[in-house]
Amino acid sequence: MSKLRVLLLLHEMSLTGAPRVILDALDVIGDQLDLRMIALKGGPLEPDFHRYGPVSIPRPGSGTPGPSIRDYARTLFSKAVNARLSQQIAVWRPQVIYANTVVALRLVNTLRLPKVPVILHVHELSFCIYAYTRTFPKLLRDWPTHYIAASKAVEQCLVRESAIDPSRITIIPEFSRADIASADHQPREERNGVFIVGGAGVPQWRKGIELWLHTAAELQPLLPNTNFQFMWVGVDEGTQSYAFREMARKLDLDSMVHFVPATNRPFEHFRRFDVFCMTSWEDPCPLVVLENMMLGKPVLCFAGGGGAPEEVGDAGIVIPRFSPRLMAEAIRDLVQAPDRLAALGRAAQDRVRSHFSAAVLAPKILECIKRTASTSPG
């Protein structure tokens, strides 16, 4: 039986959520597909993607990006490369186009793509969707045949803000990486009794790092005799990072807050956490939440912040109203109830294994691909 021919459109091959999720899915279902891939940008995962089929990526000299998204799309490849890729795609005759994030919509205005069923896997919420589609808003609504939403929050966003018919949307959550080993908390004496509150991500508006810092400020007077450290993984040098370092200084948190540079080995730091605070204003289905849950870390998050409450369920704590005060009080309660802290950690691990593993969810992506391919009139 011949394999289904799928053209996969990627925005980049970085260690970020969307590329990692589809790559983890391919580790489960890739042998059942005939894949060709086009990416806007390469990255450290490029060799892994090459295992599943040919990959085309623009290289320096193939086009100079212009000032806008539309200009960027038009100049991404040279005209000769555009023509060659379009011809190769036409000869190959894909049965389905799979765009793995709204950023990949840039390629639609660049290449002559065949009129076949299209799946758009949406890993974004309002802010990012607006940022990447404001120059071609109708494309998001009119081009895809079907959508995969990374969470119920994403589905609601597509229905509410882009008027997408819910019948065209399948919710398939993000899933955890298979190579994350379970780990219990380090013995407290090995860390000199320090209770570590974690955070992670690129320091930008939607990650809510200011809410995380205010949580640290609120916690200090609640437990004045407890030794805390707030550790955020992913803060490099730059204007935004400097702004948050300066915010921590102005809140008099210098001795309490520790910023860790971005690393390809974040789990070494995550394993040190006692709890993980997800303070995003907007995050569709954050992998970092699943990673910390797999490591047995209770997760606290804000209701209304995206998909994190769906991930934690009753294995974590959902805080209303984006309130750092209420989050600090919840941390205090966990510090004072170590048995509950440990029980939530175990429940978090069990929940990821049963609800958010590639073995459970990747076959659902394959089912969606096959179902969408069957809608082709040919």
NORCORBEL-V371804 format. One record per backbone hydrogen bond with DSSP energy under -0.5 kcal/mol. NH is the residue of the N-H (numbers start at 0). CO is the residue of the C=O. Records with the same first field share a line. If there is no record, write none. Layout:
# NORCORBEL-V371804
NH->CO  CO
This chain:
# NORCORBEL-V371804
3->31
5->3  33
6->95
7->5  35
8->6  97
9->7  37
12->41
19->15
20->16
21->17
22->18
23->19
24->20
25->21
26->22
27->23  24
28->24
29->25
31->28
32->29
33->3
34->32  51
35->5
36->53
37->7
38->55
39->9
44->12
45->42
47->44
48->44
49->45
50->46  47
51->48
52->49
53->34
55->36
57->38
61->58
64->62
71->67
72->68
73->69
74->70
75->71  72
81->77
82->78
83->79
84->80
85->81
86->82
87->83
88->84
89->85
90->86
91->87
92->88
93->88
94->4
95->4
96->116
97->6  95
98->96  118
99->8  97
100->98
103->100
104->101
105->102
106->103
107->104
108->104  105
109->106
110->106
112->110
115->113
116->94
118->96
119->145
120->98  118
121->119  147
122->120
128->124
129->125
130->126
131->127
132->128
133->129
135->132
138->135
139->135
140->136
141->137
142->138
143->138
144->117
145->117
146->167
147->119
148->146  169
149->121
154->150
155->151
156->152
157->153
158->154
159->155
160->156
161->156  157
162->158
163->157
167->164
168->165
169->146
171->148  169
173->149
175->355
179->176
180->178
185->270
189->186
190->186  187
191->188
192->187
193->190
194->226
195->193
196->194  228
197->195  274
198->230
200->232
202->233
203->201
206->203
207->204
208->203
210->207
211->207
212->208
213->209
214->210
215->211
216->212
217->213
218->214
219->215
220->216
221->217  218
222->218
223->220
225->222
227->225
228->194
229->255
230->196  228
231->257
232->198  230
233->231  259
234->259
235->233
241->237
242->238
243->239
244->240
245->241
246->242
247->243
248->244
249->245
250->246
251->248
252->247
255->252
256->252
257->229
259->231
267->264
268->265
269->265
270->266
271->268
272->268  269
273->195
274->195
275->297
276->197
277->275  299
278->276
280->205
281->205
282->304
288->285
289->285
290->286
291->287
292->288
293->289
294->290
295->292
296->291
297->273  295
299->275
300->316
301->277
302->318
304->301
306->282
307->282
309->306
310->306
311->307
312->308
314->311
315->312
316->298
318->300  316
321->318
322->319
323->321
326->322
327->323
328->324
329->325
330->326
331->327
332->328
333->329
334->330
335->331
336->333
339->336
340->336
341->337
342->338
343->339
344->340
345->341
346->342
347->343
348->344
349->345
350->346
351->347
352->348
353->349
354->350
355->351
357->175
359->356
360->356
361->357
363->360
364->360  361
365->361
366->362
367->363
368->364
369->365
370->366
371->367
372->368
373->369
374->371
375->372
